[in-house]
C-alpha cells in the first residue's frame, strides 16, 4: 500500500463513523451534513452562506450552529498532519474537500 493510500479516510454517511488508519471516531449530525455537502462539491469551494443554510435545515434542537465551528471539529477529527489537509479554506470564497482524500460509503446527504 502506498503512503498516499494509507492516509485516505473512509466516512460512512449513514452511521457517522470515520475510519482513519489505526483510529476511529464518530461525527455529529451537523458534521455529517457538512461533509456530505462538501463531498457533493468535491474540489469546488462551497460558500459559508450555503453551509449556514444547510445547517439551518436541521429540525429544531438537532444541530445547526456555526459552520466554522463544525469545520474546525471536522479538521480535528480528519486531519492528522498539516501536510495532508482534508478540508481547505479559500478566504472569502468558501471551503472544499481535497479530491481523493476522503472516501464515502453509505447514504447521501440526509
Secondary structure, 3 states (H helix, E strand, C coil): CCHHHHHCEEEECCCCEEEECCEEEECCHHHHHHHHHHHHCCCCCECHHHHHHHHHCCCCCCCCCCHHHHHHHHHHHHCCCHHHCCEEEECCCEEEECCCCEEEECCCCC
